[in-house]
Amino acid sequence: MRKYQDGKNILKKDAVGLSFVKKKLKQEIDRDIEECLKKQQKEIDQIVDDLYHIVKSKFKSIPDFQIFVLKNIELKSVS
């Protein structure tokens, strides 16, 4: 939930820059931002749940999954 709050704070700061916008329109923008953030958070939560279930069904334990990740990770440096 922390990410949701961070996103909300960032967007609120951006909305303050819209001080020239009428109060009613600003309230609509705030409502739209809130709805968008809630929708995004639900989508993120669903992806996390889906990944959890996929990992749980494919691997016997968390250490098995960790070993799989370590064996298959590729690190590339940008120069």
GUDOSE-459243 format. One record per residue: residue in three letters; x, y, z of N, C-alpha, C in turn. Coordinates in steps of 0.001 Angstrom, whole numbers, plus 500000, padded with zeros to 6 digits. Example, Ala and Ser with C-alpha at 12.3 -4.5 7.8 and 13.67 -1.06 7.14 Angstrom:
BEGIN
<node><koltor>ALA</koltor><n_px>513190</n_px><n_py>494310</n_py><n_pz>507800</n_pz><ca_px>512300</ca_px><ca_py>495500</ca_py><ca_pz>507800</ca_pz><c_px>513200</c_px><c_py>496700</c_py><c_pz>507800</c_pz></node>
<node><koltor>SER</koltor><n_px>512850</n_px><n_py>497750</n_py><n_pz>507080</n_pz><ca_px>513670</ca_px><ca_py>498940</ca_py><ca_pz>507140</ca_pz><c_px>512900</c_px><c_py>500030</c_py><c_pz>507870</c_pz></node>
This chain:
BEGIN
<node><koltor>MET</koltor><n_px>500826</n_px><n_py>498809</n_py><n_pz>500000</n_pz><ca_px>500000</ca_px><ca_py>500000</ca_py><ca_pz>500000</ca_pz><c_px>500870</c_px><c_py>501256</c_py><c_pz>500000</c_pz></node>
<node><koltor>ARG</koltor><n_px>502148</n_px><n_py>501127</n_py><n_pz>500369</n_pz><ca_px>503049</ca_px><ca_py>502268</ca_py><ca_pz>500412</ca_pz><c_px>503202</c_px><c_py>502895</c_py><c_pz>499029</c_pz></node>
<node><koltor>LYS</koltor><n_px>503345</n_px><n_py>502065</n_py><n_pz>498007</n_pz><ca_px>503521</ca_px><ca_py>502558</ca_py><ca_pz>496645</ca_pz><c_px>502311</c_px><c_py>503383</c_py><c_pz>496217</c_pz></node>
<node><koltor>TYR</koltor><n_px>501130</n_px><n_py>502927</n_py><n_pz>496597</n_pz><ca_px>499892</ca_px><ca_py>503655</ca_py><ca_pz>496286</ca_pz><c_px>499960</c_px><c_py>505055</c_py><c_pz>496891</c_pz></node>
<node><koltor>GLN</koltor><n_px>500349</n_px><n_py>505133</n_py><n_pz>498148</n_pz><ca_px>500415</ca_px><ca_py>506416</ca_py><ca_pz>498839</ca_pz><c_px>501486</c_px><c_py>507309</c_py><c_pz>498218</c_pz></node>
<node><koltor>ASP</koltor><n_px>502647</n_px><n_py>506723</n_py><n_pz>497848</n_pz><ca_px>503701</ca_px><ca_py>507502</ca_py><ca_pz>497198</ca_pz><c_px>503199</c_px><c_py>508080</c_py><c_pz>495877</c_pz></node>
<node><koltor>GLY</koltor><n_px>502518</n_px><n_py>507253</n_py><n_pz>495091</n_pz><ca_px>501971</ca_px><ca_py>507715</ca_py><ca_pz>493826</ca_pz><c_px>500955</c_px><c_py>508828</c_py><c_pz>494028</c_pz></node>
<node><koltor>LYS</koltor><n_px>500132</n_px><n_py>508658</n_py><n_pz>495035</n_pz><ca_px>499109</ca_px><ca_py>509662</ca_py><ca_pz>495339</ca_pz><c_px>499770</c_px><c_py>510992</c_py><c_pz>495708</c_pz></node>
<node><koltor>ASN</koltor><n_px>500819</n_px><n_py>510930</n_py><n_pz>496510</n_pz><ca_px>501510</ca_px><ca_py>512158</ca_py><ca_pz>496919</ca_pz><c_px>502162</c_px><c_py>512860</c_py><c_pz>495730</c_pz></node>
<node><koltor>ILE</koltor><n_px>502769</n_px><n_py>512088</n_py><n_pz>494837</n_pz><ca_px>503405</ca_px><ca_py>512671</ca_py><ca_pz>493652</ca_pz><c_px>502365</c_px><c_py>513367</c_py><c_pz>492788</c_pz></node>
<node><koltor>LEU</koltor><n_px>501255</n_px><n_py>512681</n_py><n_pz>492553</n_pz><ca_px>500213</ca_px><ca_py>513263</ca_py><ca_pz>491703</ca_pz><c_px>499559</c_px><c_py>514472</c_py><c_pz>492358</c_pz></node>
<node><koltor>LYS</koltor><n_px>499436</n_px><n_py>514456</n_py><n_pz>493678</n_pz><ca_px>498864</ca_px><ca_py>515608</ca_py><ca_pz>494382</ca_pz><c_px>499773</c_px><c_py>516826</c_py><c_pz>494210</c_pz></node>
<node><koltor>LYS</koltor><n_px>501110</n_px><n_py>516601</n_py><n_pz>494286</n_pz><ca_px>502050</ca_px><ca_py>517711</ca_py><ca_pz>494089</ca_pz><c_px>501899</c_px><c_py>518277</c_py><c_pz>492682</c_pz></node>
<node><koltor>ASP</koltor><n_px>501733</n_px><n_py>517393</n_py><n_pz>491702</n_pz><ca_px>501529</ca_px><ca_py>517843</ca_py><ca_pz>490326</ca_pz><c_px>500222</c_px><c_py>518622</c_py><c_pz>490213</c_pz></node>
<node><koltor>ALA</koltor><n_px>499198</n_px><n_py>518167</n_py><n_pz>490911</n_pz><ca_px>497892</ca_px><ca_py>518826</ca_py><ca_pz>490856</ca_pz><c_px>497969</c_px><c_py>520232</c_py><c_pz>491462</c_pz></node>
<node><koltor>VAL</koltor><n_px>498857</n_px><n_py>520434</n_py><n_pz>492433</n_pz><ca_px>499004</ca_px><ca_py>521760</ca_py><ca_pz>493037</ca_pz><c_px>499470</c_px><c_py>522751</c_py><c_pz>491973</c_pz></node>
<node><koltor>GLY</koltor><n_px>500249</n_px><n_py>522257</n_py><n_pz>491005</n_pz><ca_px>500694</ca_px><ca_py>523107</ca_py><ca_pz>489914</ca_pz><c_px>499554</c_px><c_py>523552</c_py><c_pz>489020</c_pz></node>
<node><koltor>LEU</koltor><n_px>498397</n_px><n_py>522954</n_py><n_pz>489189</n_pz><ca_px>497219</ca_px><ca_py>523323</ca_py><ca_pz>488406</ca_pz><c_px>496328</c_px><c_py>524296</c_py><c_pz>489171</c_pz></node>
<node><koltor>SER</koltor><n_px>496940</n_px><n_py>525156</n_py><n_pz>489955</n_pz><ca_px>496159</ca_px><ca_py>526068</ca_py><ca_pz>490801</ca_pz><c_px>495285</c_px><c_py>527021</c_py><c_pz>490000</c_pz></node>
<node><koltor>PHE</koltor><n_px>495596</n_px><n_py>527210</n_py><n_pz>488733</n_pz><ca_px>494797</ca_px><ca_py>528105</ca_py><ca_pz>487896</ca_pz><c_px>493481</c_px><c_py>527457</c_py><c_pz>487462</c_pz></node>
<node><koltor>VAL</koltor><n_px>493343</n_px><n_py>526149</n_py><n_pz>487684</n_pz><ca_px>492143</ca_px><ca_py>525419</ca_py><ca_pz>487280</ca_pz><c_px>491036</c_px><c_py>525683</c_py><c_pz>488301</c_pz></node>
<node><koltor>LYS</koltor><n_px>489835</n_px><n_py>525781</n_py><n_pz>487836</n_pz><ca_px>488698</ca_px><ca_py>526033</ca_py><ca_pz>488722</ca_pz><c_px>488572</c_px><c_py>524915</c_py><c_pz>489754</c_pz></node>
<node><koltor>LYS</koltor><n_px>488013</n_px><n_py>525270</n_py><n_pz>490900</n_pz><ca_px>487905</ca_px><ca_py>524332</ca_py><ca_pz>492018</ca_pz><c_px>487129</c_px><c_py>523068</c_py><c_pz>491637</c_pz></node>
<node><koltor>LYS</koltor><n_px>486032</n_px><n_py>523213</n_py><n_pz>490919</n_pz><ca_px>485214</ca_px><ca_py>522063</ca_py><ca_pz>490547</ca_pz><c_px>485996</c_px><c_py>521116</c_py><c_pz>489640</c_pz></node>
<node><koltor>LEU</koltor><n_px>486714</n_px><n_py>521692</n_py><n_pz>488678</n_pz><ca_px>487517</ca_px><ca_py>520868</ca_py><ca_pz>487773</ca_pz><c_px>488656</c_px><c_py>520194</c_py><c_pz>488534</c_pz></node>
<node><koltor>LYS</koltor><n_px>489247</n_px><n_py>520903</n_py><n_pz>489469</n_pz><ca_px>490321</ca_px><ca_py>520338</ca_py><ca_pz>490276</ca_pz><c_px>489795</c_px><c_py>519151</c_py><c_pz>491085</c_pz></node>
<node><koltor>GLN</koltor><n_px>488595</n_px><n_py>519258</n_py><n_pz>491621</n_pz><ca_px>488001</ca_px><ca_py>518153</ca_py><ca_pz>492376</ca_pz><c_px>487783</c_px><c_py>516943</c_py><c_pz>491467</c_pz></node>
<node><koltor>GLU</koltor><n_px>487362</n_px><n_py>517196</n_py><n_pz>490235</n_pz><ca_px>487176</ca_px><ca_py>516098</ca_py><ca_pz>489273</ca_pz><c_px>488509</c_px><c_py>515435</c_py><c_pz>488960</c_pz></node>
<node><koltor>ILE</koltor><n_px>489547</n_px><n_py>516243</n_py><n_pz>488791</n_pz><ca_px>490884</ca_px><ca_py>515703</ca_py><ca_pz>488526</ca_pz><c_px>491337</c_px><c_py>514861</c_py><c_pz>489709</c_pz></node>
<node><koltor>ASP</koltor><n_px>491157</n_px><n_py>515363</n_py><n_pz>490914</n_pz><ca_px>491534</ca_px><ca_py>514611</ca_py><ca_pz>492118</ca_pz><c_px>490782</c_px><c_py>513282</c_py><c_pz>492191</c_pz></node>
<node><koltor>ARG</koltor><n_px>489497</n_px><n_py>513304</n_py><n_pz>491864</n_pz><ca_px>488686</ca_px><ca_py>512081</ca_py><ca_pz>491876</ca_pz><c_px>489212</c_px><c_py>511086</c_py><c_pz>490839</c_pz></node>
<node><koltor>ASP</koltor><n_px>489520</n_px><n_py>511598</n_py><n_pz>489641</n_pz><ca_px>490051</ca_px><ca_py>510743</ca_py><ca_pz>488580</ca_pz><c_px>491393</c_px><c_py>510130</c_py><c_pz>488975</c_pz></node>
<node><koltor>ILE</koltor><n_px>492245</n_px><n_py>510936</n_py><n_pz>489593</n_pz><ca_px>493541</ca_px><ca_py>510437</ca_py><ca_pz>490060</ca_pz><c_px>493332</c_px><c_py>509329</c_py><c_pz>491081</c_pz></node>
<node><koltor>GLU</koltor><n_px>492442</n_px><n_py>509549</n_py><n_pz>492016</n_pz><ca_px>492159</ca_px><ca_py>508566</ca_py><ca_pz>493065</ca_pz><c_px>491648</c_px><c_py>507259</c_py><c_pz>492464</c_pz></node>
<node><koltor>GLU</koltor><n_px>490723</n_px><n_py>507350</n_py><n_pz>491525</n_pz><ca_px>490171</ca_px><ca_py>506151</ca_py><ca_pz>490880</ca_pz><c_px>491253</c_px><c_py>505411</c_py><c_pz>490104</c_pz></node>
<node><koltor>CYS</koltor><n_px>492085</n_px><n_py>506143</n_py><n_pz>489406</n_pz><ca_px>493160</ca_px><ca_py>505542</ca_py><ca_pz>488619</ca_pz><c_px>494144</c_px><c_py>504805</c_py><c_pz>489530</c_pz></node>
<node><koltor>LEU</koltor><n_px>494519</n_px><n_py>505437</n_py><n_pz>490632</n_pz><ca_px>495459</ca_px><ca_py>504811</ca_py><ca_pz>491560</ca_pz><c_px>494872</c_px><c_py>503548</c_py><c_pz>492191</c_pz></node>
<node><koltor>LYS</koltor><n_px>493588</n_px><n_py>503595</n_py><n_pz>492528</n_pz><ca_px>492942</ca_px><ca_py>502410</ca_py><ca_pz>493098</ca_pz><c_px>492915</c_px><c_py>501273</c_py><c_pz>492079</c_pz></node>
<node><koltor>LYS</koltor><n_px>492607</n_px><n_py>501604</n_py><n_pz>490832</n_pz><ca_px>492562</ca_px><ca_py>500600</ca_py><ca_pz>489772</ca_pz><c_px>493951</c_px><c_py>499997</c_py><c_pz>489546</c_pz></node>
<node><koltor>GLN</koltor><n_px>494963</n_px><n_py>500847</n_py><n_pz>489498</n_pz><ca_px>496327</ca_px><ca_py>500357</ca_py><ca_pz>489314</ca_pz><c_px>496743</c_px><c_py>499456</c_py><c_pz>490462</c_pz></node>
<node><koltor>GLN</koltor><n_px>496391</n_px><n_py>499836</n_py><n_pz>491695</n_pz><ca_px>496765</ca_px><ca_py>499026</ca_py><ca_pz>492846</ca_pz><c_px>496102</c_px><c_py>497660</c_py><c_pz>492785</c_pz></node>
<node><koltor>LYS</koltor><n_px>494834</n_px><n_py>497609</n_py><n_pz>492363</n_pz><ca_px>494136</ca_px><ca_py>496329</ca_py><ca_pz>492222</ca_pz><c_px>494815</c_px><c_py>495466</c_py><c_pz>491166</c_pz></node>
<node><koltor>GLU</koltor><n_px>495216</n_px><n_py>496079</n_py><n_pz>490050</n_pz><ca_px>495884</ca_px><ca_py>495339</ca_py><ca_pz>488986</ca_pz><c_px>497229</c_px><c_py>494799</c_py><c_pz>489456</c_pz></node>
<node><koltor>ILE</koltor><n_px>497973</n_px><n_py>495610</n_py><n_pz>490187</n_pz><ca_px>499271</ca_px><ca_py>495171</ca_py><ca_pz>490726</ca_pz><c_px>499066</c_px><c_py>494026</c_py><c_pz>491707</c_pz></node>
<node><koltor>ASP</koltor><n_px>498088</n_px><n_py>494153</n_py><n_pz>492592</n_pz><ca_px>497798</ca_px><ca_py>493090</ca_py><ca_pz>493554</ca_pz><c_px>497425</c_px><c_py>491793</c_py><c_pz>492848</c_pz></node>
<node><koltor>GLN</koltor><n_px>496657</n_px><n_py>491891</n_py><n_pz>491767</n_pz><ca_px>496259</ca_px><ca_py>490700</ca_py><ca_pz>491009</ca_pz><c_px>497469</c_px><c_py>490041</c_py><c_pz>490355</c_pz></node>
<node><koltor>ILE</koltor><n_px>498364</n_px><n_py>490832</n_py><n_pz>489802</n_pz><ca_px>499580</ca_px><ca_py>490289</ca_py><ca_pz>489187</ca_pz><c_px>500438</c_px><c_py>489589</c_py><c_pz>490227</c_pz></node>
<node><koltor>VAL</koltor><n_px>500587</n_px><n_py>490194</n_py><n_pz>491388</n_pz><ca_px>501369</ca_px><ca_py>489588</ca_py><ca_pz>492469</ca_pz><c_px>500741</c_px><c_py>488253</c_py><c_pz>492884</c_pz></node>
<node><koltor>ASP</koltor><n_px>499430</n_px><n_py>488232</n_py><n_pz>493036</n_pz><ca_px>498738</ca_px><ca_py>486991</ca_py><ca_pz>493400</ca_pz><c_px>498925</c_px><c_py>485919</c_py><c_pz>492329</c_pz></node>
<node><koltor>ASP</koltor><n_px>498783</n_px><n_py>486311</n_py><n_pz>491061</n_pz><ca_px>498963</ca_px><ca_py>485363</ca_py><ca_pz>489961</ca_pz><c_px>500380</c_px><c_py>484794</c_py><c_pz>489954</c_pz></node>
<node><koltor>LEU</koltor><n_px>501368</n_px><n_py>485671</n_py><n_pz>490134</n_pz><ca_px>502759</ca_px><ca_py>485203</ca_py><ca_pz>490173</ca_pz><c_px>502992</c_px><c_py>484249</c_py><c_pz>491339</c_pz></node>
<node><koltor>TYR</koltor><n_px>502421</n_px><n_py>484580</n_py><n_pz>492480</n_pz><ca_px>502565</ca_px><ca_py>483722</ca_py><ca_pz>493650</ca_pz><c_px>502017</c_px><c_py>482319</c_py><c_pz>493352</c_pz></node>
<node><koltor>HIS</koltor><n_px>500852</n_px><n_py>482252</n_py><n_pz>492758</n_pz><ca_px>500232</ca_px><ca_py>480956</ca_py><ca_pz>492465</ca_pz><c_px>501010</c_px><c_py>480184</c_py><c_pz>491402</c_pz></node>
<node><koltor>ILE</koltor><n_px>501522</n_px><n_py>480894</n_py><n_pz>490408</n_pz><ca_px>502320</ca_px><ca_py>480225</ca_py><ca_pz>489378</ca_pz><c_px>503596</c_px><c_py>479662</c_py><c_pz>489976</c_pz></node>
<node><koltor>VAL</koltor><n_px>504283</n_px><n_py>480458</n_py><n_pz>490779</n_pz><ca_px>505529</ca_px><ca_py>479999</ca_py><ca_pz>491417</ca_pz><c_px>505228</c_px><c_py>478820</c_py><c_pz>492334</c_pz></node>
<node><koltor>LYS</koltor><n_px>504159</n_px><n_py>478926</n_py><n_pz>493093</n_pz><ca_px>503796</ca_px><ca_py>477860</ca_py><ca_pz>494030</ca_pz><c_px>503493</c_px><c_py>476554</c_py><c_pz>493297</c_pz></node>
<node><koltor>SER</koltor><n_px>502868</n_px><n_py>476641</n_py><n_pz>492124</n_pz><ca_px>502513</ca_px><ca_py>475426</ca_py><ca_pz>491387</ca_pz><c_px>503700</c_px><c_py>474823</c_py><c_pz>490638</c_pz></node>
<node><koltor>LYS</koltor><n_px>504695</n_px><n_py>475632</n_py><n_pz>490291</n_pz><ca_px>505821</ca_px><ca_py>475155</ca_py><ca_pz>489497</ca_pz><c_px>507014</c_px><c_py>474691</c_py><c_pz>490336</c_pz></node>
<node><koltor>PHE</koltor><n_px>507141</n_px><n_py>475194</n_py><n_pz>491555</n_pz><ca_px>508305</ca_px><ca_py>474885</ca_py><ca_pz>492386</ca_pz><c_px>507862</c_px><c_py>474262</c_py><c_pz>493701</c_pz></node>
<node><koltor>LYS</koltor><n_px>508708</n_px><n_py>473382</n_py><n_pz>494219</n_pz><ca_px>508379</ca_px><ca_py>472676</ca_py><ca_pz>495461</ca_pz><c_px>508510</c_px><c_py>473571</c_py><c_pz>496685</c_pz></node>
<node><koltor>SER</koltor><n_px>509416</n_px><n_py>474542</n_py><n_pz>496608</n_pz><ca_px>509641</ca_px><ca_py>475425</ca_py><ca_pz>497753</ca_pz><c_px>510205</c_px><c_py>476763</c_py><c_pz>497278</c_pz></node>
<node><koltor>ILE</koltor><n_px>510240</n_px><n_py>477705</n_py><n_pz>498169</n_pz><ca_px>510798</ca_px><ca_py>479019</ca_py><ca_pz>497853</ca_pz><c_px>512291</c_px><c_py>478903</c_py><c_pz>497521</c_pz></node>
<node><koltor>PRO</koltor><n_px>513066</n_px><n_py>478120</n_py><n_pz>498286</n_pz><ca_px>514479</ca_px><ca_py>477975</ca_py><ca_pz>497907</ca_pz><c_px>514660</c_px><c_py>477410</c_py><c_pz>496490</c_pz></node>
<node><koltor>ASP</koltor><n_px>513795</n_px><n_py>476501</n_py><n_pz>496070</n_pz><ca_px>513867</ca_px><ca_py>475989</ca_py><ca_pz>494695</ca_pz><c_px>513675</c_px><c_py>477130</c_py><c_pz>493692</c_pz></node>
<node><koltor>PHE</koltor><n_px>512719</n_px><n_py>477987</n_py><n_pz>493964</n_pz><ca_px>512471</ca_px><ca_py>479129</ca_py><ca_pz>493086</ca_pz><c_px>513660</c_px><c_py>480080</c_py><c_pz>493105</c_pz></node>
<node><koltor>GLN</koltor><n_px>514215</n_px><n_py>480335</n_py><n_pz>494272</n_pz><ca_px>515366</ca_px><ca_py>481230</ca_py><ca_pz>494380</ca_pz><c_px>516560</c_px><c_py>480691</c_py><c_pz>493596</c_pz></node>
<node><koltor>ILE</koltor><n_px>516784</n_px><n_py>479397</n_py><n_pz>493683</n_pz><ca_px>517876</ca_px><ca_py>478767</ca_py><ca_pz>492932</ca_pz><c_px>517626</c_px><c_py>478912</c_py><c_pz>491432</c_pz></node>
<node><koltor>PHE</koltor><n_px>516387</n_px><n_py>478689</n_py><n_pz>491011</n_pz><ca_px>516031</ca_px><ca_py>478852</ca_py><ca_pz>489608</ca_pz><c_px>516345</c_px><c_py>480274</c_py><c_pz>489134</c_pz></node>
<node><koltor>VAL</koltor><n_px>515950</n_px><n_py>481261</n_py><n_pz>489928</n_pz><ca_px>516188</ca_px><ca_py>482655</ca_py><ca_pz>489557</ca_pz><c_px>517682</c_px><c_py>482932</c_py><c_pz>489476</c_pz></node>
<node><koltor>LEU</koltor><n_px>518440</n_px><n_py>482481</n_py><n_pz>490469</n_pz><ca_px>519875</ca_px><ca_py>482727</ca_py><ca_pz>490473</ca_pz><c_px>520573</c_px><c_py>482067</c_py><c_pz>489285</c_pz></node>
<node><koltor>LYS</koltor><n_px>520132</n_px><n_py>480880</n_py><n_pz>488913</n_pz><ca_px>520743</ca_px><ca_py>480184</ca_py><ca_pz>487786</ca_pz><c_px>520395</c_px><c_py>480846</c_py><c_pz>486454</c_pz></node>
<node><koltor>ASN</koltor><n_px>519274</n_px><n_py>481522</n_py><n_pz>486384</n_pz><ca_px>518801</ca_px><ca_py>482063</ca_py><ca_pz>485115</ca_pz><c_px>518881</c_px><c_py>483583</c_py><c_pz>484990</c_pz></node>
<node><koltor>ILE</koltor><n_px>519442</n_px><n_py>484223</n_py><n_pz>485984</n_pz><ca_px>519520</ca_px><ca_py>485684</ca_py><ca_pz>485923</ca_pz><c_px>520734</c_px><c_py>486089</c_py><c_pz>485083</c_pz></node>
<node><koltor>GLU</koltor><n_px>520548</n_px><n_py>487126</n_py><n_pz>484316</n_pz><ca_px>521617</ca_px><ca_py>487653</ca_py><ca_pz>483481</ca_pz><c_px>521807</c_px><c_py>489118</c_py><c_pz>483839</c_pz></node>
<node><koltor>LEU</koltor><n_px>523012</n_px><n_py>489463</n_py><n_pz>484228</n_pz><ca_px>523297</ca_px><ca_py>490857</ca_py><ca_pz>484571</ca_pz><c_px>524087</c_px><c_py>491481</c_py><c_pz>483435</c_pz></node>
<node><koltor>LYS</koltor><n_px>523634</n_px><n_py>492620</n_py><n_pz>482996</n_pz><ca_px>524329</ca_px><ca_py>493340</ca_py><ca_pz>481937</ca_pz><c_px>524624</c_px><c_py>494737</c_py><c_pz>482458</c_pz></node>
<node><koltor>SER</koltor><n_px>525824</n_px><n_py>495191</n_py><n_pz>482191</n_pz><ca_px>526173</ca_px><ca_py>496536</ca_py><ca_pz>482627</ca_pz><c_px>526091</c_px><c_py>497488</c_py><c_pz>481438</c_pz></node>
<node><koltor>VAL</koltor><n_px>525694</n_px><n_py>498678</n_py><n_pz>481744</n_pz><ca_px>525587</ca_px><ca_py>499704</ca_py><ca_pz>480718</ca_pz><c_px>526817</c_px><c_py>500589</c_py><c_pz>480830</c_pz></node>
<node><koltor>SER</koltor><n_px>527499</n_px><n_py>500745</n_py><n_pz>479721</n_pz><ca_px>528717</ca_px><ca_py>501568</ca_py><ca_pz>479773</ca_pz><c_px>528570</c_px><c_py>502848</c_py><c_pz>479013</c_pz></node>
